[in-house]
Amino acid sequence: MASPKTASSKKPARKAAKVARRGASTPSRQTRAAAKKAPARKAAPRQATRQATTGVLKLPSLHESTTSSGLKVIAAERGPLPLVSMRLVMRAGSAVDPVGKAGLADFTARLLRRGTARMSADALDEAIEFVGASVSTGVSEDSFSVYVTTPAEHFSAMMEVLGQIVREPSFPQSEVDDARDRALAQFANDLDDPSVIADRAFSQALWGDHPYGHDVGGSARSVGTFTRDDVVRFHREHLGPQVAMLVVVGALVPETVAAEAQKAFADWTGGPDSAPVVPPMEGIARAGQVLLVDKPDQTQSQVRVGGPGFRMGHPDYFSATAMNIALGGGFTSRLMNEIRVNRGLTYGVSSWFDPMNAGGTFAVTTFTKTASTREIIDVALAEVGGVRQKGLKPRELQDGQNYLAGLYPLRTETNESIASIICDIRMYGLGDDWVEKFRDRLRAVTPQQVAAAARKYCFAEAPLIVVLGKAAEVKPLLEGLGPITVVSASEYE
């Protein structure tokens, strides 16, 4: 399935990185057509360096309770709009997919809304749409989430719907069959999107046999084996109150939230007694190697270069984030200026950190015409190496800090975004002052700290390189970068 890592379930910083990555690696249909022509080389405008006005950012007061079943509930009263966002998060992401059943967590999530013990899928749809609410699900490597937005006046009814969906899904056989058929059709369609296949190959090559090493949505091979019994078993064994947290943000008093959560989840049972333990990452699986994904019809190459990063909540988070904005996380970054503006090799290039619970990665993503595949790799490695060896100029660091500090308030504007941040804070142990002190911590990063982060993460050891393109023409260009393995794009369906 195309990019089955659900963006809405990601951490705010990680989501921003994914958006940047997707923008660079998956151009629109019009952009891909235009890319056949020489890209324009207009100089990118310089980022504004004047420090953004810093108003106080602070989360609403958090009120905690626990249902009789053990579900932790966090309520944050926030007006004036009469809207409510609910986010139920469980530590049951793709990392706990059973062996041979990659994608089962994601598949289960897709089926939650397709009927309960008391309501059919159509009845659920009608109940949700009648009050102007919305219900969706999402799975990441670390978490399994259900999202609800509703007018405050219908909060009680939608809390009851949420309880039914999570506690007693019916998983009708016909819905399981339909979901499997749709997923398999999407996998086949994905073969037409080189960026999706490149991302999938890159992730698997980075993580190898680690629980993060398979696609969140699985593969055609694994999804084709899914049965209703698999889904029922996953729900019974992995979803339960002891590994769950419900966050409610909106125009409601905390006492109402606690009372309605108790009514909806009082008899919830099942799932593990404690959160699963995902082993830490111990280096990338194929460091120093080149994986060439052969897609003979391509006239362009998708390029991914990656190495180890850090877990979410690591002390290096702010220094590495500040460094990355200047290197490849912004439109006026070094990578963008040298690769797009000065050389015209691509329309998009970015670098990003992808922190998760058990570890993370650092990567550069781009694409170019086949003939310039080696050049774009060499230039990207040179730019990353330059930051690793010399760090950033003070002006670059200041620009990056101001840029990200100026954007950060936009991530705290809605009930949905605040609910997401609260979930991340608690799941990853970031501290309840994360929002309040984010910009101060970012601006406190020194050039020395950036240089230390660069020495650690900017490919201090030989990175993994993944290229998707026409192997017959691309392979000779990759000689000298490391041992080359050629695989067919169909391996990643």
N, C-alpha and C positions, 0 to 999 in steps of 0.2 A: 504494500500500500504506500502511496506517495507520502513521504515524510511522516510516518506514523507517530513520531514523537509529537505529542499534542502540545502546541505552544502554550495554550492556556494553563497547562499544568506545570509549566516550568518556572523556575525562580526568575524574578524580575531581571537580574543581571544576565542570566543565561538566556532568557527570552530575547533580550536586546541583541545579544551576540548571534542567536539563531536567525533573527530577522536580518541582521547585517550579512550573515553567511548566505542566507537564502537569496537576498538581493543580489549578491555577487555571483552566486553559482547557478541561479535559475532565472535567467533573463526572460522577459516576456516574449511572446511569439514575435511581436514586432521587433524587439531588440535583437532576437536571434537572427531574424532576416537581415536586419541592418548590419549585423556583425560581419556579414560577408564582404562588406565594403570597408575601406580603411577608416578606422575610428578618428573622430576629430581630436585635435590636440590643443584645445583651448586650456589656458592656465586656470586651475581651480581657484576660486576665491579663497583668500586667507581667512581662517577662523578669527572671529572677534576675540581680542585679548582682554578687553575690559572685564573686570570681575563682575559676575552677575550679582544682583542684589540678593542677599541671603535672608529670607524670612524664616521664622521658626517653623520647622516641620516636626510634627509630633503625631503619633498614633492616638486615636481615641482611647479612653480608659478601657482596659480589658477586664471583664468580669468572668470569672471561671466557676464552673460547676461540673458535676459528674452525675450521670444518670445511674439508676440502680443497676443497670447492666454493665457499667464501667466505662461508658463513652464519655470522653472529655469534651466539654462544651465551652467555647469562648465567645462571649457576646461583646460587641463594640457598638454602643449607641451612637448614631451619626445621622444628623438631619442636614438641611430641612426637608429634602425631597422625600416623599412617602414611598421609598423603595427599599428593598431588602435583598442582600446577596448572601447566599449560603454556600459553603464549600465543605463537603465532607471528604476528608483525605485519609487514606489508609496506606500503611507501609506494605504494599502488595503490588509493586510495579513489575516490569518485565524481568527484573533480576531474579524473581522467584518463579518464573516460568519453569514447569517440569522439563526434565531432560527429554528431548525429542518433540517437545510441544512448544517451541518458540512462538511467541505471539498470543499465547492463550490468555494472558491477563488482558491484553487489548481486545481480544475477541469477546471475552466475557463482559467487558465494559460496554461494548457495543450492543449487547443483548439485554442489558439491565432494563431498558425502557420498553422492551417488547412484550410486556405482560407481567402481572403479578398474580398471587393466589386469589386476589379479589377483583382485579381489573384486567381487561384485555388491552392489547396495545392501542387499539382504537379508542377505548374508553380513557386510557391514560392521556393520549393526545388531546382528546376533547376536554378533559378536566384541566389540563395545563393551558391550552390555548384559550379556553373560555374566560380565564381570569387575567389573560395577558402576561402569563409567566413564561419562563423557558427552563428547560432541564437538559443538561448535556453531561457527557462523561469524558474523561481523558486519562491516559496512562503514560507515565514516563518510566525511566529505568527504576526510579526509587519509589514511585507512588501511583496509587489508583484513586481517582478523584471523581466525585459527582458534584456538579455545579447547578445551583438554582438561583434564578432572579425572579422576583415577584413584587407586585404592589404590596405595601405593608398591610393593607386591609385583608389580603388573602393569605397572609403568612401562615396561619394555623392550618388551612387546607393544604398548602403546599408542603408544609412540614410533614403532614400525614402522608402525602404522596411520596416524599423523599424516604420516609420510613418504610413504606411498602416496597419501593424499588430496591432498596438496599437489603432489607431483611428477608423478603419473600418473593424474589423474582421467580417466574414460572418456567422460563426458558422453553417455550413451545417448540416442538420438533420442527415445525414448518419454518419458524423464524431462524432457528439454527441453520437449517439447510439454505435458506435465502441469504443469510449473512455470509456463509461459507462461499456460496456461488459468487456473491458480489466481491468478496475479498480476492478470490482467485482471478476474476475478471480484471480487477484493479492491478494485480501483480503483472498480468500480461500487458496491460496498458503502460505500466511503469517502464517497460523495456524501450518504449519510445521516448523516454525522458532521460537523456544521458546524465543530467545532474543528479537525479534521484539514484540511479544505479551507481554513480561514482561515490555519492555519500554513503550508500549502503556498503559498498566494498571497502571504503575507507574506515568506517566504524568497525567492521568485522576484523580488518587487518590490524587496527590499533589495539583492540582489546583481546583478540584471540579467543581462548577458551574461558575467559572471565565471564561471569554472569551478565556483564554489560556488553558482551561481544556479539550478541545477535540483535537483529533489527527489532525494535519494539513491536512492530506488527508481524514479526515472524517472516516466513517465506511461503511460497506456493507449496513447497514440499511439506512443511509442517502443518500449515493451515488445512491442507487437503486431508489430513488425518483426524481433524477435530470432530468429536461426537458430542451429543448432548450430555452424555455421562462425564466427559472431560470438563465441560463447563460447570455442571452441577458440583463436581468434586472440587474444582478450583474455588468456587464460591464458598463452599462449606469449609474448606481447609485454610483459606487465606484471607477471607473478609470477615471481620468480627470487631466487636467493641474495644477489645484490649489493644488493638493496633490502629485505632481510628481516632480522629479528632474532627469535631464539627465547629466551624467558625461562622458566626452570623454577624453581619455588619449592616446597619441601617437604622431606620426610624422606629425602633422598638426599645422598650425598657428591658434591661437584662433579666428581670424576674419573669417576664413573659417568655423570653427565649428559653430559659431554664425549664419552665413548666411545660412548654410545648415539646421540647426535646425529650423530657421524661415521658410524656404521653406517647410519643412516636417511637421511642427506642427502648422502653422499659423492658421488653421481653426479647431483646436481641441477643442471640447466642451464636456460638460458632467461632471459627477462626482460631489463630494461635494465641497463646497466653502472653507472648512477647514479640517484639519486632524481629524480623529476620536479620541475621548477621551476614552482610555481604563482605567477602574478603577484600582487603585493600589491594589497590593496584600496585604491581611490582614491575614498573617499566612497561613500555609498549611491546606488543608481541613481536613485531617484525622490524625492529629498529635497524636502520642502515640498508633496508631492502627496497626494491622497486617492484610494485605490483602494477602490471599493465593489463587493463581490462579491454579486451578486443571487441570493438564494435565497427565492423568494416565499412558501414555506410556513413561514418562520421567525416566531416571536413574540419572539425574543430576538436580540440583536446580539453577535457575537463581535468584539472590538476588539483590535487590535495597533498599537502605536506604537513606531517604532524609528529608531535613528540609528547612527552609527559607534561601534565599540568599539576593541579592541586585539587584537593577535596573542597567542597563548599564549607565556608567558615574558617579556612586556613589563614594563619596570620599574614601570609603574602598576598591576600586578596586585593587590598587597596593599592599596594605598590605595583603589582602585576597589572591591575586594571588601568592604572594611570599610564603605565608604560605602553600598554596595548593600544590605547586611544591614539597615541602619537604614531605608533608603528603601523597599525592597519585597521584600527577600529573606527576611524572617522573618514569623512570624504576628503579631508586635506592631509591625510596620513602620508607617511613616507612611502609605503607600498603603492598607494593610489597615485601619488605624484610621479614616482619614478616609472611605474609600469604602465599606467594609463596616460597620464598627461605628457610626460617627457618622451616615452617610446611608442605610445599608441598600440600596445600589444593586446589590450582587452578593454572592455567596457566596465569591468568590475573586478576588484580584488579586495580581500579583507583578511584580517587575522582575528582570532577569537580564542578565549578560554572557555572550556566547557566543564565547570566543576559539578561534581555529584557527591553523593554521600561517601562512597568508598574510594574516591580518587577523581582524576580529571585529565583532560588533554589540552594541548595548545596546538593550533592548526592555522595554516594559511590556505585559502580557497580562491581559485580563480579559473579562468578558461581562456583559450586563445585559438587561433588558427593552427592547423597541424604543423606547418612549417616553422612556427615560432615556439613550439613546445619547449625545446631545450633552453631557448633564450629566456623565456618567462620563468622557468625554474631557477636558472642561474641568477637572474636578477633578484628574484624573491629571496633566495638563500643569501645573497650578498647583502640585501637590505636588513634581513633579520640578523645576520652576522655582524653588521655594522653596529646595531644597537647592543648586541651581546658584548662586543669589544669595547665600545665607547659610551654606552648609555645614551641619554637624551641631552639635548641642549636645554638650558633652563627655560628658554622661551617656549620650546616645544612642550615641556612638561606643564608649564603654566597654562598654555592654551588648552591642552588636553584636560587638565583639572577643571578649568572654567567651563569648558564645553559640557563635560559630563555632569558637573554640579548644576549647571543651568537646566539640563534635561531632567534631572532626577525628580523635581517636584511633579512633573507630568505623570510620573508613575504612581502618584499617591492621590490622584484626583477623584477616583470613582470608588464606590463600595466594592466592586469586583477586585480592583487592584489592591485595595487595602486588605481584603480577605486573603488574597494571594500572598501578600507580604507577611501577614500574621502566621499563615501556615508555614511559610519558609522559615521564619524566625524560630518557631517552635520545633519544626522537624530537624533543622540543622543547627540548633543551639546558637543562634546568632546574637541573642540578647534582645530584650525588649526596647533598648535604646538604639537599635539598628537604624531606624529611619531618622531619629532625632540627630544622631551623630554622624550619619553617612557622609554628608558634605564636608564636615570638619575633618573627619578622618582622611577623606580623599585629598583635601587641600593640605593636610599635614605631611603628605608624602614628600620626601626629599630626593634630590638627584642621586644621592648615595644609595638610598633604598631602591630606587628604580634600577640603578646599575646592578645592584645585587640580584634583583628579580630577573633582569635580563640575562645575567650570567647563568642563572639557574634554569630558566625556561626557554630561552631563545635557541633551541637546538644545540645545547652544549655537547650532546652526543649526536651521532648521525641519525637523522629523522627517517621516518617511513615516508615514501613517496608513492602516491597512487595516481596513475594517469589512465583515463578512459579515452580511447580514440581508435584510429585505424592502425592496428599493431604493425602491419607490414611497413608502414611509413614512419611510425613513431619509434619503434624499437631501436633502430640504429641511432636515433637522436639521444637516447637515454644511456648509451654506453658510458661507463665510468662513474655513474651515480651510485652503483651498488649492484648486487645480484638481482637479475630481472626474472620475474615469474610472469608468464602470460596466461590469462584465463579468459574464457568467453563471458560476455556480458550476460548470457542466459543463466550463468551460475548464480546470479543474484536476483532471479525472478522470485 
